[in-house]
Amino acid sequence: MATTKSKDLRELSVDEINRRIRDLKVEGINLKLQKATGALENPARFRAIRRENAKLLTILAQRKAKA
């Protein structure tokens, strides 16, 4: 799963952003579980999840500051 560009993320509504953040957290938890069991196939996905989550949180903070 490739990361999404910030331009595309800015077009999402607040509800969609919150849903996406929740999904990323669940995916991160699943990856940690896979790592603990030795079944992790793509360790670089941790970094991608953290970065996309940071992008989404930044967009939310900017919208809150603008309002």
CHARMM-style PDB file with segment names, atoms N, HN, CA, C and O in Angstrom:
ATOM      1  N   MET     1       0.837  -1.167   0.000  1.00  0.00      PROA
ATOM      2  CA  MET     1       0.000   0.000   0.000  1.00  0.00      PROA
ATOM      3  C   MET     1       0.888   1.238   0.000  1.00  0.00      PROA
ATOM      4  O   MET     1       1.663   1.447   0.933  1.00  0.00      PROA
ATOM      5  N   ALA     2       0.780   2.051  -1.030  1.00  0.00      PROA
ATOM      6  HN  ALA     2       0.151   1.881  -1.788  1.00  0.00      PROA
ATOM      7  CA  ALA     2       1.600   3.249  -1.140  1.00  0.00      PROA
ATOM      8  C   ALA     2       1.017   4.373  -0.294  1.00  0.00      PROA
ATOM      9  O   ALA     2      -0.185   4.414  -0.029  1.00  0.00      PROA
ATOM     10  N   THR     3       1.892   5.281   0.124  1.00  0.00      PROA
ATOM     11  HN  THR     3       2.868   5.248  -0.091  1.00  0.00      PROA
ATOM     12  CA  THR     3       1.417   6.415   0.897  1.00  0.00      PROA
ATOM     13  C   THR     3       0.698   7.389  -0.024  1.00  0.00      PROA
ATOM     14  O   THR     3       0.926   7.406  -1.233  1.00  0.00      PROA
ATOM     15  N   THR     4      -0.153   8.180   0.553  1.00  0.00      PROA
ATOM     16  HN  THR     4      -0.339   8.167   1.535  1.00  0.00      PROA
ATOM     17  CA  THR     4      -0.941   9.136  -0.194  1.00  0.00      PROA
ATOM     18  C   THR     4      -0.278  10.498  -0.112  1.00  0.00      PROA
ATOM     19  O   THR     4       0.287  10.867   0.917  1.00  0.00      PROA
ATOM     20  N   LYS     5      -0.353  11.242  -1.206  1.00  0.00      PROA
ATOM     21  HN  LYS     5      -0.812  10.943  -2.043  1.00  0.00      PROA
ATOM     22  CA  LYS     5       0.256  12.571  -1.233  1.00  0.00      PROA
ATOM     23  C   LYS     5      -0.565  13.540  -0.402  1.00  0.00      PROA
ATOM     24  O   LYS     5      -1.779  13.388  -0.267  1.00  0.00      PROA
ATOM     25  N   SER     6       0.107  14.535   0.152  1.00  0.00      PROA
ATOM     26  HN  SER     6       1.093  14.659   0.042  1.00  0.00      PROA
ATOM     27  CA  SER     6      -0.556  15.525   0.993  1.00  0.00      PROA
ATOM     28  C   SER     6      -1.660  16.253   0.239  1.00  0.00      PROA
ATOM     29  O   SER     6      -2.696  16.590   0.813  1.00  0.00      PROA
ATOM     30  N   LYS     7      -1.438  16.492  -1.034  1.00  0.00      PROA
ATOM     31  HN  LYS     7      -0.597  16.218  -1.500  1.00  0.00      PROA
ATOM     32  CA  LYS     7      -2.439  17.178  -1.859  1.00  0.00      PROA
ATOM     33  C   LYS     7      -3.755  16.409  -1.865  1.00  0.00      PROA
ATOM     34  O   LYS     7      -4.829  17.002  -1.764  1.00  0.00      PROA
ATOM     35  N   ASP     8      -3.666  15.107  -1.982  1.00  0.00      PROA
ATOM     36  HN  ASP     8      -2.794  14.625  -2.064  1.00  0.00      PROA
ATOM     37  CA  ASP     8      -4.867  14.272  -1.994  1.00  0.00      PROA
ATOM     38  C   ASP     8      -5.511  14.202  -0.609  1.00  0.00      PROA
ATOM     39  O   ASP     8      -6.736  14.154  -0.494  1.00  0.00      PROA
ATOM     40  N   LEU     9      -4.693  14.196   0.433  1.00  0.00      PROA
ATOM     41  HN  LEU     9      -3.698  14.235   0.339  1.00  0.00      PROA
ATOM     42  CA  LEU     9      -5.214  14.119   1.793  1.00  0.00      PROA
ATOM     43  C   LEU     9      -5.952  15.399   2.183  1.00  0.00      PROA
ATOM     44  O   LEU     9      -6.908  15.347   2.956  1.00  0.00      PROA
ATOM     45  N   ARG    10      -5.522  16.535   1.662  1.00  0.00      PROA
ATOM     46  HN  ARG    10      -4.745  16.577   1.035  1.00  0.00      PROA
ATOM     47  CA  ARG    10      -6.170  17.807   1.982  1.00  0.00      PROA
ATOM     48  C   ARG    10      -7.595  17.883   1.448  1.00  0.00      PROA
ATOM     49  O   ARG    10      -8.395  18.679   1.941  1.00  0.00      PROA
ATOM     50  N   GLU    11      -7.919  17.082   0.464  1.00  0.00      PROA
ATOM     51  HN  GLU    11      -7.269  16.436   0.064  1.00  0.00      PROA
ATOM     52  CA  GLU    11      -9.257  17.076  -0.125  1.00  0.00      PROA
ATOM     53  C   GLU    11     -10.252  16.263   0.707  1.00  0.00      PROA
ATOM     54  O   GLU    11     -11.454  16.314   0.446  1.00  0.00      PROA
ATOM     55  N   LEU    12      -9.773  15.520   1.695  1.00  0.00      PROA
ATOM     56  HN  LEU    12      -8.797  15.478   1.906  1.00  0.00      PROA
ATOM     57  CA  LEU    12     -10.646  14.690   2.515  1.00  0.00      PROA
ATOM     58  C   LEU    12     -11.385  15.534   3.550  1.00  0.00      PROA
ATOM     59  O   LEU    12     -10.905  16.587   3.968  1.00  0.00      PROA
ATOM     60  N   SER    13     -12.552  15.057   3.954  1.00  0.00      PROA
ATOM     61  HN  SER    13     -12.942  14.202   3.614  1.00  0.00      PROA
ATOM     62  CA  SER    13     -13.295  15.735   5.014  1.00  0.00      PROA
ATOM     63  C   SER    13     -12.695  15.347   6.369  1.00  0.00      PROA
ATOM     64  O   SER    13     -11.884  14.425   6.461  1.00  0.00      PROA
ATOM     65  N   VAL    14     -13.103  16.060   7.403  1.00  0.00      PROA
ATOM     66  HN  VAL    14     -13.761  16.809   7.328  1.00  0.00      PROA
ATOM     67  CA  VAL    14     -12.581  15.799   8.752  1.00  0.00      PROA
ATOM     68  C   VAL    14     -12.938  14.380   9.196  1.00  0.00      PROA
ATOM     69  O   VAL    14     -12.115  13.689   9.796  1.00  0.00      PROA
ATOM     70  N   ASP    15     -14.166  13.947   8.901  1.00  0.00      PROA
ATOM     71  HN  ASP    15     -14.835  14.508   8.414  1.00  0.00      PROA
ATOM     72  CA  ASP    15     -14.578  12.587   9.274  1.00  0.00      PROA
ATOM     73  C   ASP    15     -13.727  11.539   8.563  1.00  0.00      PROA
ATOM     74  O   ASP    15     -13.333  10.541   9.167  1.00  0.00      PROA
ATOM     75  N   GLU    16     -13.445  11.765   7.281  1.00  0.00      PROA
ATOM     76  HN  GLU    16     -13.766  12.576   6.791  1.00  0.00      PROA
ATOM     77  CA  GLU    16     -12.630  10.817   6.533  1.00  0.00      PROA
ATOM     78  C   GLU    16     -11.197  10.779   7.075  1.00  0.00      PROA
ATOM     79  O   GLU    16     -10.580   9.716   7.146  1.00  0.00      PROA
ATOM     80  N   ILE    17     -10.679  11.945   7.455  1.00  0.00      PROA
ATOM     81  HN  ILE    17     -11.180  12.808   7.397  1.00  0.00      PROA
ATOM     82  CA  ILE    17      -9.330  12.000   8.017  1.00  0.00      PROA
ATOM     83  C   ILE    17      -9.282  11.235   9.337  1.00  0.00      PROA
ATOM     84  O   ILE    17      -8.359  10.455   9.573  1.00  0.00      PROA
ATOM     85  N   ASN    18     -10.273  11.456  10.195  1.00  0.00      PROA
ATOM     86  HN  ASN    18     -11.023  12.089  10.004  1.00  0.00      PROA
ATOM     87  CA  ASN    18     -10.313  10.736  11.478  1.00  0.00      PROA
ATOM     88  C   ASN    18     -10.436   9.230  11.268  1.00  0.00      PROA
ATOM     89  O   ASN    18      -9.811   8.454  11.990  1.00  0.00      PROA
ATOM     90  N   ARG    19     -11.223   8.816  10.303  1.00  0.00      PROA
ATOM     91  HN  ARG    19     -11.731   9.447   9.716  1.00  0.00      PROA
ATOM     92  CA  ARG    19     -11.375   7.387  10.000  1.00  0.00      PROA
ATOM     93  C   ARG    19     -10.049   6.819   9.502  1.00  0.00      PROA
ATOM     94  O   ARG    19      -9.667   5.704   9.859  1.00  0.00      PROA
ATOM     95  N   ARG    20      -9.356   7.592   8.678  1.00  0.00      PROA
ATOM     96  HN  ARG    20      -9.667   8.497   8.387  1.00  0.00      PROA
ATOM     97  CA  ARG    20      -8.078   7.144   8.131  1.00  0.00      PROA
ATOM     98  C   ARG    20      -7.030   7.005   9.242  1.00  0.00      PROA
ATOM     99  O   ARG    20      -6.247   6.056   9.251  1.00  0.00      PROA
ATOM    100  N   ILE    21      -7.026   7.967  10.183  1.00  0.00      PROA
ATOM    101  HN  ILE    21      -7.662   8.738  10.176  1.00  0.00      PROA
ATOM    102  CA  ILE    21      -6.096   7.900  11.312  1.00  0.00      PROA
ATOM    103  C   ILE    21      -6.365   6.647  12.135  1.00  0.00      PROA
ATOM    104  O   ILE    21      -5.433   5.944  12.527  1.00  0.00      PROA
ATOM    105  N   ARG    22      -7.643   6.366  12.398  1.00  0.00      PROA
ATOM    106  HN  ARG    22      -8.400   6.937  12.079  1.00  0.00      PROA
ATOM    107  CA  ARG    22      -8.007   5.180  13.175  1.00  0.00      PROA
ATOM    108  C   ARG    22      -7.555   3.909  12.455  1.00  0.00      PROA
ATOM    109  O   ARG    22      -7.027   2.993  13.086  1.00  0.00      PROA
ATOM    110  N   ASP    23      -7.761   3.851  11.139  1.00  0.00      PROA
ATOM    111  HN  ASP    23      -8.190   4.595  10.627  1.00  0.00      PROA
ATOM    112  CA  ASP    23      -7.349   2.678  10.365  1.00  0.00      PROA
ATOM    113  C   ASP    23      -5.829   2.485  10.398  1.00  0.00      PROA
ATOM    114  O   ASP    23      -5.341   1.358  10.481  1.00  0.00      PROA
ATOM    115  N   LEU    24      -5.098   3.586  10.332  1.00  0.00      PROA
ATOM    116  HN  LEU    24      -5.495   4.501  10.265  1.00  0.00      PROA
ATOM    117  CA  LEU    24      -3.637   3.496  10.378  1.00  0.00      PROA
ATOM    118  C   LEU    24      -3.162   2.993  11.735  1.00  0.00      PROA
ATOM    119  O   LEU    24      -2.206   2.221  11.812  1.00  0.00      PROA
ATOM    120  N   LYS    25      -3.821   3.424  12.801  1.00  0.00      PROA
ATOM    121  HN  LYS    25      -4.598   4.050  12.738  1.00  0.00      PROA
ATOM    122  CA  LYS    25      -3.451   2.940  14.135  1.00  0.00      PROA
ATOM    123  C   LYS    25      -3.690   1.442  14.257  1.00  0.00      PROA
ATOM    124  O   LYS    25      -2.870   0.720  14.823  1.00  0.00      PROA
ATOM    125  N   VAL    26      -4.813   0.980  13.726  1.00  0.00      PROA
ATOM    126  HN  VAL    26      -5.479   1.566  13.265  1.00  0.00      PROA
ATOM    127  CA  VAL    26      -5.114  -0.456  13.757  1.00  0.00      PROA
ATOM    128  C   VAL    26      -4.081  -1.227  12.938  1.00  0.00      PROA
ATOM    129  O   VAL    26      -3.614  -2.286  13.356  1.00  0.00      PROA
ATOM    130  N   GLU    27      -3.732  -0.693  11.780  1.00  0.00      PROA
ATOM    131  HN  GLU    27      -4.111   0.168  11.441  1.00  0.00      PROA
ATOM    132  CA  GLU    27      -2.734  -1.361  10.948  1.00  0.00      PROA
ATOM    133  C   GLU    27      -1.380  -1.411  11.657  1.00  0.00      PROA
ATOM    134  O   GLU    27      -0.665  -2.410  11.566  1.00  0.00      PROA
ATOM    135  N   GLY    28      -1.031  -0.338  12.359  1.00  0.00      PROA
ATOM    136  HN  GLY    28      -1.612   0.473  12.433  1.00  0.00      PROA
ATOM    137  CA  GLY    28       0.227  -0.325  13.116  1.00  0.00      PROA
ATOM    138  C   GLY    28       0.243  -1.373  14.208  1.00  0.00      PROA
ATOM    139  O   GLY    28       1.255  -2.035  14.434  1.00  0.00      PROA
ATOM    140  N   ILE    29      -0.883  -1.521  14.883  1.00  0.00      PROA
ATOM    141  HN  ILE    29      -1.706  -0.983  14.699  1.00  0.00      PROA
ATOM    142  CA  ILE    29      -0.983  -2.539  15.923  1.00  0.00      PROA
ATOM    143  C   ILE    29      -0.827  -3.933  15.318  1.00  0.00      PROA
ATOM    144  O   ILE    29      -0.144  -4.788  15.883  1.00  0.00      PROA
ATOM    145  N   ASN    30      -1.459  -4.156  14.177  1.00  0.00      PROA
ATOM    146  HN  ASN    30      -2.014  -3.462  13.718  1.00  0.00      PROA
ATOM    147  CA  ASN    30      -1.344  -5.457  13.511  1.00  0.00      PROA
ATOM    148  C   ASN    30       0.099  -5.731  13.086  1.00  0.00      PROA
ATOM    149  O   ASN    30       0.575  -6.861  13.185  1.00  0.00      PROA
ATOM    150  N   LEU    31       0.792  -4.694  12.612  1.00  0.00      PROA
ATOM    151  HN  LEU    31       0.405  -3.775  12.531  1.00  0.00      PROA
ATOM    152  CA  LEU    31       2.195  -4.881  12.219  1.00  0.00      PROA
ATOM    153  C   LEU    31       3.068  -5.211  13.423  1.00  0.00      PROA
ATOM    154  O   LEU    31       3.969  -6.044  13.327  1.00  0.00      PROA
ATOM    155  N   LYS    32       2.805  -4.562  14.556  1.00  0.00      PROA
ATOM    156  HN  LYS    32       2.073  -3.886  14.633  1.00  0.00      PROA
ATOM    157  CA  LYS    32       3.567  -4.875  15.766  1.00  0.00      PROA
ATOM    158  C   LYS    32       3.343  -6.323  16.190  1.00  0.00      PROA
ATOM    159  O   LYS    32       4.270  -6.997  16.639  1.00  0.00      PROA
ATOM    160  N   LEU    33       2.124  -6.788  16.047  1.00  0.00      PROA
ATOM    161  HN  LEU    33       1.371  -6.240  15.683  1.00  0.00      PROA
ATOM    162  CA  LEU    33       1.807  -8.173  16.374  1.00  0.00      PROA
ATOM    163  C   LEU    33       2.531  -9.128  15.430  1.00  0.00      PROA
ATOM    164  O   LEU    33       3.068 -10.147  15.864  1.00  0.00      PROA
ATOM    165  N   GLN    34       2.544  -8.797  14.140  1.00  0.00      PROA
ATOM    166  HN  GLN    34       2.108  -7.968  13.788  1.00  0.00      PROA
ATOM    167  CA  GLN    34       3.255  -9.632  13.165  1.00  0.00      PROA
ATOM    168  C   GLN    34       4.754  -9.654  13.461  1.00  0.00      PROA
ATOM    169  O   GLN    34       5.408 -10.688  13.322  1.00  0.00      PROA
ATOM    170  N   LYS    35       5.285  -8.510  13.866  1.00  0.00      PROA
ATOM    171  HN  LYS    35       4.754  -7.671  13.979  1.00  0.00      PROA
ATOM    172  CA  LYS    35       6.714  -8.448  14.185  1.00  0.00      PROA
ATOM    173  C   LYS    35       7.037  -9.337  15.375  1.00  0.00      PROA
ATOM    174  O   LYS    35       8.058 -10.024  15.395  1.00  0.00      PROA
ATOM    175  N   ALA    36       6.145  -9.314  16.375  1.00  0.00      PROA
ATOM    176  HN  ALA    36       5.316  -8.756  16.358  1.00  0.00      PROA
ATOM    177  CA  ALA    36       6.379 -10.123  17.571  1.00  0.00      PROA
ATOM    178  C   ALA    36       6.311 -11.616  17.268  1.00  0.00      PROA
ATOM    179  O   ALA    36       7.011 -12.407  17.900  1.00  0.00      PROA
ATOM    180  N   THR    37       5.481 -12.005  16.312  1.00  0.00      PROA
ATOM    181  HN  THR    37       4.913 -11.362  15.799  1.00  0.00      PROA
ATOM    182  CA  THR    37       5.342 -13.415  15.974  1.00  0.00      PROA
ATOM    183  C   THR    37       6.306 -13.849  14.881  1.00  0.00      PROA
ATOM    184  O   THR    37       6.386 -15.035  14.559  1.00  0.00      PROA
ATOM    185  N   GLY    38       7.045 -12.895  14.305  1.00  0.00      PROA
ATOM    186  HN  GLY    38       6.981 -11.932  14.567  1.00  0.00      PROA
ATOM    187  CA  GLY    38       8.016 -13.239  13.270  1.00  0.00      PROA
ATOM    188  C   GLY    38       7.422 -13.370  11.886  1.00  0.00      PROA
ATOM    189  O   GLY    38       8.064 -13.928  10.997  1.00  0.00      PROA
ATOM    190  N   ALA    39       6.217 -12.873  11.677  1.00  0.00      PROA
ATOM    191  HN  ALA    39       5.695 -12.420  12.400  1.00  0.00      PROA
ATOM    192  CA  ALA    39       5.558 -13.014  10.383  1.00  0.00      PROA
ATOM    193  C   ALA    39       5.547 -11.703   9.594  1.00  0.00      PROA
ATOM    194  O   ALA    39       4.794 -11.581   8.629  1.00  0.00      PROA
ATOM    195  N   LEU    40       6.355 -10.734   9.979  1.00  0.00      PROA
ATOM    196  HN  LEU    40       6.967 -10.833  10.763  1.00  0.00      PROA
ATOM    197  CA  LEU    40       6.355  -9.430   9.332  1.00  0.00      PROA
ATOM    198  C   LEU    40       7.035  -9.513   7.971  1.00  0.00      PROA
ATOM    199  O   LEU    40       8.191  -9.926   7.870  1.00  0.00      PROA
ATOM    200  N   GLU    41       6.305  -9.115   6.921  1.00  0.00      PROA
ATOM    201  HN  GLU    41       5.367  -8.780   7.004  1.00  0.00      PROA
ATOM    202  CA  GLU    41       6.846  -9.193   5.567  1.00  0.00      PROA
ATOM    203  C   GLU    41       7.479  -7.884   5.112  1.00  0.00      PROA
ATOM    204  O   GLU    41       8.474  -7.901   4.386  1.00  0.00      PROA
ATOM    205  N   ASN    42       6.910  -6.735   5.532  1.00  0.00      PROA
ATOM    206  HN  ASN    42       6.102  -6.721   6.121  1.00  0.00      PROA
ATOM    207  CA  ASN    42       7.390  -5.453   5.052  1.00  0.00      PROA
ATOM    208  C   ASN    42       7.647  -4.508   6.233  1.00  0.00      PROA
ATOM    209  O   ASN    42       6.753  -3.756   6.622  1.00  0.00      PROA
ATOM    210  N   PRO    43       8.844  -4.537   6.800  1.00  0.00      PROA
ATOM    211  CA  PRO    43       9.125  -3.680   7.954  1.00  0.00      PROA
ATOM    212  C   PRO    43       9.129  -2.188   7.608  1.00  0.00      PROA
ATOM    213  O   PRO    43       8.987  -1.359   8.507  1.00  0.00      PROA
ATOM    214  N   ALA    44       9.284  -1.832   6.355  1.00  0.00      PROA
ATOM    215  HN  ALA    44       9.399  -2.505   5.625  1.00  0.00      PROA
ATOM    216  CA  ALA    44       9.277  -0.422   5.954  1.00  0.00      PROA
ATOM    217  C   ALA    44       7.884   0.188   6.064  1.00  0.00      PROA
ATOM    218  O   ALA    44       7.736   1.409   6.028  1.00  0.00      PROA
ATOM    219  N   ARG    45       6.884  -0.638   6.196  1.00  0.00      PROA
ATOM    220  HN  ARG    45       7.004  -1.631   6.226  1.00  0.00      PROA
ATOM    221  CA  ARG    45       5.512  -0.142   6.308  1.00  0.00      PROA
ATOM    222  C   ARG    45       5.319   0.639   7.607  1.00  0.00      PROA
ATOM    223  O   ARG    45       4.477   1.536   7.660  1.00  0.00      PROA
ATOM    224  N   PHE    46       6.086   0.316   8.659  1.00  0.00      PROA
ATOM    225  HN  PHE    46       6.770  -0.412   8.616  1.00  0.00      PROA
ATOM    226  CA  PHE    46       6.015   1.075   9.915  1.00  0.00      PROA
ATOM    227  C   PHE    46       6.266   2.557   9.645  1.00  0.00      PROA
ATOM    228  O   PHE    46       5.520   3.421  10.105  1.00  0.00      PROA
ATOM    229  N   ARG    47       7.305   2.827   8.909  1.00  0.00      PROA
ATOM    230  HN  ARG    47       7.912   2.125   8.535  1.00  0.00      PROA
ATOM    231  CA  ARG    47       7.684   4.208   8.611  1.00  0.00      PROA
ATOM    232  C   ARG    47       6.618   4.900   7.777  1.00  0.00      PROA
ATOM    233  O   ARG    47       6.292   6.061   8.027  1.00  0.00      PROA
ATOM    234  N   ALA    48       6.074   4.201   6.791  1.00  0.00      PROA
ATOM    235  HN  ALA    48       6.339   3.259   6.588  1.00  0.00      PROA
ATOM    236  CA  ALA    48       5.042   4.780   5.937  1.00  0.00      PROA
ATOM    237  C   ALA    48       3.790   5.125   6.744  1.00  0.00      PROA
ATOM    238  O   ALA    48       3.171   6.165   6.518  1.00  0.00      PROA
ATOM    239  N   ILE    49       3.425   4.265   7.670  1.00  0.00      PROA
ATOM    240  HN  ILE    49       3.929   3.420   7.854  1.00  0.00      PROA
ATOM    241  CA  ILE    49       2.249   4.510   8.514  1.00  0.00      PROA
ATOM    242  C   ILE    49       2.479   5.738   9.391  1.00  0.00      PROA
ATOM    243  O   ILE    49       1.602   6.594   9.506  1.00  0.00      PROA
ATOM    244  N   ARG    50       3.655   5.823  10.008  1.00  0.00      PROA
ATOM    245  HN  ARG    50       4.367   5.128   9.915  1.00  0.00      PROA
ATOM    246  CA  ARG    50       3.950   6.979  10.862  1.00  0.00      PROA
ATOM    247  C   ARG    50       3.915   8.282  10.074  1.00  0.00      PROA
ATOM    248  O   ARG    50       3.387   9.286  10.553  1.00  0.00      PROA
ATOM    249  N   ARG    51       4.468   8.268   8.885  1.00  0.00      PROA
ATOM    250  HN  ARG    51       4.897   7.453   8.496  1.00  0.00      PROA
ATOM    251  CA  ARG    51       4.504   9.480   8.070  1.00  0.00      PROA
ATOM    252  C   ARG    51       3.109   9.899   7.611  1.00  0.00      PROA
ATOM    253  O   ARG    51       2.766  11.080   7.666  1.00  0.00      PROA
ATOM    254  N   GLU    52       2.313   8.946   7.163  1.00  0.00      PROA
ATOM    255  HN  GLU    52       2.592   7.987   7.118  1.00  0.00      PROA
ATOM    256  CA  GLU    52       0.959   9.297   6.719  1.00  0.00      PROA
ATOM    257  C   GLU    52       0.123   9.790   7.889  1.00  0.00      PROA
ATOM    258  O   GLU    52      -0.669  10.720   7.739  1.00  0.00      PROA
ATOM    259  N   ASN    53       0.293   9.177   9.049  1.00  0.00      PROA
ATOM    260  HN  ASN    53       0.937   8.421   9.171  1.00  0.00      PROA
ATOM    261  CA  ASN    53      -0.424   9.613  10.247  1.00  0.00      PROA
ATOM    262  C   ASN    53      -0.014  11.051  10.597  1.00  0.00      PROA
ATOM    263  O   ASN    53      -0.867  11.863  10.957  1.00  0.00      PROA
ATOM    264  N   ALA    54       1.259  11.366  10.496  1.00  0.00      PROA
ATOM    265  HN  ALA    54       1.952  10.707  10.204  1.00  0.00      PROA
ATOM    266  CA  ALA    54       1.742  12.717  10.791  1.00  0.00      PROA
ATOM    267  C   ALA    54       1.161  13.727   9.802  1.00  0.00      PROA
ATOM    268  O   ALA    54       0.796  14.836  10.191  1.00  0.00      PROA
ATOM    269  N   LYS    55       1.075  13.350   8.535  1.00  0.00      PROA
ATOM    270  HN  LYS    55       1.371  12.449   8.219  1.00  0.00      PROA
ATOM    271  CA  LYS    55       0.476  14.237   7.535  1.00  0.00      PROA
ATOM    272  C   LYS    55      -0.978  14.537   7.880  1.00  0.00      PROA
ATOM    273  O   LYS    55      -1.416  15.686   7.816  1.00  0.00      PROA
ATOM    274  N   LEU    56      -1.717  13.502   8.244  1.00  0.00      PROA
ATOM    275  HN  LEU    56      -1.362  12.568   8.296  1.00  0.00      PROA
ATOM    276  CA  LEU    56      -3.129  13.678   8.574  1.00  0.00      PROA
ATOM    277  C   LEU    56      -3.309  14.546   9.816  1.00  0.00      PROA
ATOM    278  O   LEU    56      -4.184  15.411   9.847  1.00  0.00      PROA
ATOM    279  N   LEU    57      -2.497  14.324  10.828  1.00  0.00      PROA
ATOM    280  HN  LEU    57      -1.786  13.621  10.803  1.00  0.00      PROA
ATOM    281  CA  LEU    57      -2.591  15.124  12.054  1.00  0.00      PROA
ATOM    282  C   LEU    57      -2.225  16.587  11.782  1.00  0.00      PROA
ATOM    283  O   LEU    57      -2.820  17.493  12.365  1.00  0.00      PROA
ATOM    284  N   THR    58      -1.259  16.817  10.907  1.00  0.00      PROA
ATOM    285  HN  THR    58      -0.775  16.081  10.433  1.00  0.00      PROA
ATOM    286  CA  THR    58      -0.875  18.176  10.548  1.00  0.00      PROA
ATOM    287  C   THR    58      -2.015  18.890   9.830  1.00  0.00      PROA
ATOM    288  O   THR    58      -2.292  20.058  10.106  1.00  0.00      PROA
ATOM    289  N   ILE    59      -2.668  18.197   8.920  1.00  0.00      PROA
ATOM    290  HN  ILE    59      -2.442  17.249   8.697  1.00  0.00      PROA
ATOM    291  CA  ILE    59      -3.793  18.782   8.192  1.00  0.00      PROA
ATOM    292  C   ILE    59      -4.915  19.138   9.162  1.00  0.00      PROA
ATOM    293  O   ILE    59      -5.512  20.209   9.051  1.00  0.00      PROA
ATOM    294  N   LEU    60      -5.207  18.247  10.115  1.00  0.00      PROA
ATOM    295  HN  LEU    60      -4.722  17.377  10.205  1.00  0.00      PROA
ATOM    296  CA  LEU    60      -6.245  18.546  11.108  1.00  0.00      PROA
ATOM    297  C   LEU    60      -5.873  19.766  11.948  1.00  0.00      PROA
ATOM    298  O   LEU    60      -6.725  20.612  12.221  1.00  0.00      PROA
ATOM    299  N   ALA    61      -4.628  19.863  12.355  1.00  0.00      PROA
ATOM    300  HN  ALA    61      -3.935  19.176  12.134  1.00  0.00      PROA
ATOM    301  CA  ALA    61      -4.189  21.002  13.164  1.00  0.00      PROA
ATOM    302  C   ALA    61      -4.277  22.302  12.384  1.00  0.00      PROA
ATOM    303  O   ALA    61      -4.657  23.334  12.937  1.00  0.00      PROA
ATOM    304  N   GLN    62      -3.930  22.261  11.101  1.00  0.00      PROA
ATOM    305  HN  GLN    62      -3.621  21.422  10.652  1.00  0.00      PROA
ATOM    306  CA  GLN    62      -4.029  23.459  10.268  1.00  0.00      PROA
ATOM    307  C   GLN    62      -5.478  23.899  10.108  1.00  0.00      PROA
ATOM    308  O   GLN    62      -5.782  25.091  10.159  1.00  0.00      PROA
ATOM    309  N   ARG    63      -6.354  22.948   9.917  1.00  0.00      PROA
ATOM    310  HN  ARG    63      -6.107  21.979   9.876  1.00  0.00      PROA
ATOM    311  CA  ARG    63      -7.778  23.291   9.774  1.00  0.00      PROA
ATOM    312  C   ARG    63      -8.324  23.869  11.071  1.00  0.00      PROA
ATOM    313  O   ARG    63      -9.123  24.805  11.046  1.00  0.00      PROA
ATOM    314  N   LYS    64      -7.898  23.318  12.203  1.00  0.00      PROA
ATOM    315  HN  LYS    64      -7.249  22.558  12.224  1.00  0.00      PROA
ATOM    316  CA  LYS    64      -8.373  23.827  13.502  1.00  0.00      PROA
ATOM    317  C   LYS    64      -7.855  25.248  13.730  1.00  0.00      PROA
ATOM    318  O   LYS    64      -8.583  26.099  14.240  1.00  0.00      PROA
ATOM    319  N   ALA    65      -6.612  25.503  13.358  1.00  0.00      PROA
ATOM    320  HN  ALA    65      -6.020  24.811  12.943  1.00  0.00      PROA
ATOM    321  CA  ALA    65      -6.034  26.836  13.535  1.00  0.00      PROA
ATOM    322  C   ALA    65      -6.701  27.859  12.616  1.00  0.00      PROA
ATOM    323  O   ALA    65      -6.840  29.029  12.973  1.00  0.00      PROA
ATOM    324  N   LYS    66      -7.105  27.411  11.446  1.00  0.00      PROA
ATOM    325  HN  LYS    66      -6.991  26.460  11.156  1.00  0.00      PROA
ATOM    326  CA  LYS    66      -7.754  28.295  10.491  1.00  0.00      PROA
ATOM    327  C   LYS    66      -9.171  28.666  10.936  1.00  0.00      PROA
ATOM    328  O   LYS    66      -9.647  29.765  10.649  1.00  0.00      PROA
ATOM    329  N   ALA    67      -9.837  27.756  11.631  1.00  0.00      PROA
ATOM    330  HN  ALA    67      -9.450  26.863  11.864  1.00  0.00      PROA
ATOM    331  CA  ALA    67     -11.225  27.982  12.039  1.00  0.00      PROA
ATOM    332  C   ALA    67     -11.360  28.907  13.229  1.00  0.00      PROA
ATOM    333  OT1 ALA    67     -12.474  29.182  13.674  1.00  0.00      PROA
TER     334      ALA     67
END
